[in-house]
Amino acid sequence: MFALGFALLVQPAVPAASDSPIDCVGEHIQGATLICRTLPGAGVSLGDITVTADEAGYVILGHDRDAPEQTELRVSAGGLDFSRSLDVTQREYEIQRIDGVPQEYVTPPEETLARIRSEGARKAQAYTSRWQGSGFLDGFVMPAEGPITGVYGSQRIFNGEPRRPHYGLDVAAGEGTDVHAPAPGLVTLADGDMYYEGGLIFIDHGQGFTSGFLHLSEVSVEAGDRVEAGDVIGAVGSGGRSTGAHLDWRIKWHNRYIDPALTLELDPTVLAD
């Protein structure tokens, strides 16, 4: 539906060994997504996070931005206890310097801290969603059209002050440009005026694999809405900590931020019967 504007890393299927109970698509690289199929209801661990496969055996996993060089994939079901050691490709991240950010978004004034804490609690609560649907099996598409101006993992320096890494994919687009759901899911948060994010939407695509859409000028959905891939959910803006109109698309899986770009060429259909 939308062109990304830069080359993606090749992400082949990860075949199962003949004695393996799990098949996955995706790469073992920092920030990457894995969509897997195993035994229905099996417990699946990637490193220190354990999740449960759905009734068809599907599960979605993700490597952290700073995942170690080696981690373990484990599947447990009944008397089965399978594990495999994985090599995780390490990445080099960019340093991005951004000047001209209003200083209140770099060092918030005291009177804003209560609001920031309250909004942080709302976001944390929304991230606990574990929708039982499987929207991720439809694959992902770009939520907006435009040049890529910021990439996942880069170290952000605002007005000369180092801050947390950037966990999203920034798409430059004009104010009011439509933002689309990249995959089916359940809206778990929708607010038109958050301190750091401006207009903000969260969509759980299944099993807590949650997209966030930041700096929106318009929010067209409400918490509890079901959306399909391509549905208009809002419009590009420049609210919150932003120096111009753009969409910041982020993905979080449990306590790990995932690279949205690495979801775009996953083809879960190869796992179907």
N, C-alpha and C positions, 0 to 999 in steps of 0.2 A: 504493500500500500504506500509506504513512504521510503525514500532513499536515505541512507545513513550519511553518505558523504565522505566516508573513509573506509579503508579496507579492514575487514574483521579478521581476527585470527582464525585459522582453519580449525574447525571443531568436529572431528570425526566421531562416529559411534565408538564407544568403548566396549568391545565384545567381551562376553563372559567366557571364562575358561570352561572346559567341558564339565568340570565338577562344581562350577559356581552356581549358586541359586539366584544370582542377580545380574541383570543386563542394564546398561546405562548408555545414554547419549550425553555428550559434553566432554570437556577437557579437564584434566587435573592440572589446573593453573590457578594462581591466586585470583580470587574474585569470581570464579566461574560457577555456572549452574550445571547441575547434573539432574536429569530426569531418568528415573530408573523403574524397572519392573521386577518384582520378586514375588514371594509367596504372600497371598492375601493376609493382612493383619500382622505381618512380620515386623519385629522391631529392627530398625535400620539405624546404625550409628555412623556418622562421619566425624572422626575425631571425638570431641567431647559432647556432641549433640546427638540425641537419640530421638527418632520419630517413628511413627507407625504407618506402614503401607495401608492403602485403602482396600476396599473389598475386592478390587480387581488386581491388587498387587502393585499399584503405582505409588511412587513417592518422589518428592522433589527435594534436592539437597543443594548445598552451596558451600564453596570454599571461601574462607575469610580473605580480606585484603592482605593480611600479613600471615597467611597460613604457613606453617613450617615446611621444610623441604620434604618431610615424610609425615604421613598420617595414616590412619587405619580406617578401613571400611569394614563394618561388621553387620551380619544378618543373623537374627535369632528368631526361631519359631519352633515351638514344641521342643523336641530334643535336638534341633539343629542349632549349632553355634559355629558359623562360618566367619572367617576374617581374612582380610587381604591387606598387606602393606602397600601403600601408594606413594609414588614419587610425585610431588607437587612442583610444577614449574614456577620458579620465582620471577617476579617482574621488577623492572625499574620504573619508578613513577616520576612524573614531571614535577617541577616546581612552578607554580603559577602565582605571579605577583599581580595584585589587583589594588589599584589606587583610586581614590575618589569616593570610597565608601563612607557614608555619613558616620561620624565617629560613635554615635550612640548605638550603632550596630556592631562596632568592634569592641568597645568597652561600655556596656549598657549602664545608664545612670541608675542610682539606687532606687528611684521611684518606680522603675520598670521591673525590678527583680521579682516581685510577687507575681506579676502577670506572667513573666517568663517561666517561673516555677509551675504555675497552674497549667499553662499550656504544655509544658514538658510532661506533666502527669497525664494529661489527656492523650498525648501522643503515645506515651508508654502503654496506657491502657488499650489503645487501638491496636498496638502491635501484638497484644496477646490474642488477637483473633485467630481462630483455627477453623476457618470455613471448611465444611465437609465436601464442597464441590471440587471439581478438578479442572478449572479453567486453564491451568498451565498446559494441559494436554493439547490445546488448540495451537500452541506455539505463540510467539510474541511478535508484534509489529511496532514500528516507530509510532509514538503518540502524537508527533507534530513534525511538520516539514521545516527545514532550515539548516544553515551551516552549523557544524559542531564547534562550539567555542570553549567547551570545558569537558574534561574527561575524568573518568573514575580514578580514584587513588592519588591524584595529584596533591602535593602539599600546598596549602593556600597561605599566602602572606597578604593580609589586608592592611593597607596603609603602612606597610613596613613591619607589621606585627605578625609573627607566625601564629597560625590557628590550626584547628583540626584538619586532617585531609578532606578533600572534596570527595564525596561518595556518590555523586550523581553524574549524569550525562547531560550537558547543557546544550540546548538547541536554540539558536538565535532566530527569532521570528517577530514579526510586527505585533504591537499591542492588539489584542482582540483575535489573533489567529486561533482557530479551533484546536483544542486538545482532545485527543481520542483515547479511549481505553485501549491499551496494547494487547489485552487478552481478557476473556471473560472473568468476572469476579463479583465480589460483594463489597460495596462501599462501607468502610468502617469509620471514616472520619471525613467530614466536609465542613470547612469553615472559610469564610471569605476574608478574614482579617486576623492572621496570626502574626506575632511580633517579628520573628525572623523570616517567616515564609510568605507573608501576605496571604493570598488565597491558597488553601492547602486541601488536597484530597488524598486519602489512602484507599487503595483497593486491594483486598485479599484475593489472590488468584487461586487459593486452595492451600490447605495445610499451613497457613500463616505466611506464605510467600507473598509479601506485600509491596506493591508499588506505591511510591509517593510522588505527588506532582506539586511543585512549589512555585511561588511567585505569581499565581494566577490573578488575572484581573476580574474573572467571573467564575463562579462555581455553580454548575448546572445540575448537580445531583445532591442527594441527601444520604446521610448514614442510613444503612439498611436497604438501599437500592441495589438491585441486581443489574449488572451491565454486561453487554456483549462486546467483543472486539470490534473496534471502529466506532462505537457509540461516542457522540460528543459529550464530554463530561465537564468542560470548562473552556476558558480562553487564556491565552498567554498574557502575562502582565509583567510588572516590575516591582511588585510590593515586597516589603520586608528588606532583608539585606541583599540588595541588588543594585547594580549600576546601570541597568538598561533592560528592556523587554527581552525575556527569554523564558524557556521552560527548563526547569531542573527536574529531571526524572531520576528517581532513586528506587532501589529495591532493597528490602531488608528481609532476611530469613532468620528467625529467632534473634540472636544477638549479633548476627553477621550482616554487614553491608555487602551486597552483590553487585557486580558490574553489569548494568543493563545492556551494554553493547554485546556482551557474550551470551545473552539470551536469544538474540534475534535470528540466528540461523539454526537453532536447535530444531530437530524434526522428530517429535515424539512418536510419530506414526510408525517408525521402524520397530517400535517395541510392541505393536499390536499383534494379536494372533494372526 
